[in-house]
Amino acid sequence: MFTHEFSNSIICYHGPINIDLVSFFSNYLKQHIKANSIIVSRIYKVLIELIQNVSYYSVDQFNIDRHFGSGIGWFRLDEDDETFKITTGNKILSEHGPVLQKNSNEINALDEESLRELKRKTRSQASMRDIGAHIGLIQTGIITGNTLDLEINPIDETYSYFIITAKVNKS
């Protein structure tokens, strides 16, 4: 069963995610994905956006002294006949769940031009730390042209587990 679950995985990782790991996996992607350069570029950009969110916003941090984050979580890159799917997961504060759900619903309801306008508006209204994850999710929606699949699973009153999947079409 375990083998079957990961049979379409190109990359699967669980642990601390920092800038060094992001660099390693981005180079791996560029060398091992069998697709045209535009698709590879989209996969690369989406992977960076989503795993940076884990690095910066995961409640579980490997080393809180690191300046640019080292959040603990996981990511996967899967391939099927029509898409590449980038999925990440990490622990969040439960209070952030409704905001992430609201942001995701808003992103999923907009077309590309409306997403670009939302990105400009959001960026002009707050500091990057306040909106970093939101901008990244908006950018992911722009890059993929697909909806974001979001899952928020309560762990207890304080924490939830956040899983997000973005799909990059092969054509």
N, C-alpha and C positions, 0 to 999 in steps of 0.2 A: 504494500500500500504506500509506504513512504516513497519508493522509487517512482511509482506512477504519479504521485502528486507533484513531483518535481521534474517529470519527464520532458517538459517543454521549457525548462529553465535554462537560460544562458548564463545568468549570474544569480547567486543567492548568497546573502551574507547576513549574519547577525552578530552584533557586538558594538563597540564604540565606533562612532563615525566622526572622523576629523578631516581636515583639509588634505592631509597626506593620502588618506584612503580614497577620497574623492578623486584626487589626481591619478592614483593608480588605476582605479576602475574606469575612469574616462579614457585613459590610454588603452586599456584592455578592449573597451568597446570599439574604439576606432580601428583596432586591428582585427577583431573577430566577428563583427556583425556583417552578415552577407546581405547588403542592401545598397541602394544608390546613395550617393553622398548627402543628398538632401534629407533622406529618411534617417541616416546615421546621425546627422547634425541635430535633427529634432529629438531623437532618442537621447543623445548626449545632453542637450539643453534641459530636457524634462527630468532626466535622472539627476542632474546637478541641482535643479530647483527643489526636487522632492527630498533628496538626501541632505541637502543643506538645512531644510526644515527640521529633519530629525536631529542633525548636529546641533542646531541652535535652540530648539524648542522642546526637546525631550526632557521630561522631568528627571529622568535618570541620566546623570552626567558621570562620565568616567573620571574626569579630572576637572573639578570646578575652577581650578586656577588657570586653565587654558583661556587665552584671550578670545579665540574665535569659536569656542564650543567643541565639545567632544561627547555629544549625546549618544545614549545607548538606544539602539533600535535595530531594525532590519530593513533590507530591501531585496527585491527580486526583479529580474527582467525575464519575462516569458515571451515566447513566440508561438503564435498559431498561424493558421493559413492566411488570415487577413490583417492581423495586427501584431505589434509589439506592445506588451503591457508592462508598465513600470509600477510596482507596488511598494509602498513603505509602511512601516508600522512603528509606533512608539507610545510610551506612556505620557499622558497629559494630565493637567489638572482638570477635574470634571467641569469646573466652571467655564473652561474654554470650549467645551464641546458644542454648546448651542451657538456660539459665535462662529466656529468652524462650519457647522451645518448651515447656518444662515449665509455665510460667505459662499459656500459651495453651491447652494441653491441659486443664489444670485448669479454666479458665474455660469452655471449650467443653463440659465434662462436667456443668456445674452448671445448675440452674434459677434463676429470678430470686431467690427467697428465699434460696437457698444462696449466690448471688453477693453478696447484701446482707450476709449473715453473714460471708462471706470478706472483704469490704471492711472491715467493722468490726474483725474480728480482725487483718487485715493492718495497718490504720491504727494500732491500739493497740500493735503489736509493734516498730515501728521509726520512725526519723526520716523525714520526708517525702522528703528527698533520696534515701534508700536505697530507698524503695518508690514513688516518684512515678510511674514508668512502669507499675508493676504495678497501682496503684490506678486509673490512667487506663484500662488495658485491662479491668479488672474493670468500671469504670463504663461503658465502651463496650459490654460484654456485657449489662449491665443495660438500657441505653438501647435497644439494637437488638433484643434478644431473639433474636438470631441468633449463630451461631458465627463466630469470627474465622478468616479464612484467612491463614495465616502461611507465609512463605517465607524461608529463610536460605540464602544462596548464598556459599560460601567464595570469597574473593578470593585470599588467601594464608594463611600460618600465623597471621598477626596479625589480619587483618581479614576481615569478612564483610559481605555486603549484606543488609539486613533489609527485607522488604516485607510489609506487612500490609494486608488489605482487610476492611472492615466493611460490612455491608449493612443498609440501612434499608428495610423493606417499605413499599410505597405504600399498602397497606390495613391 
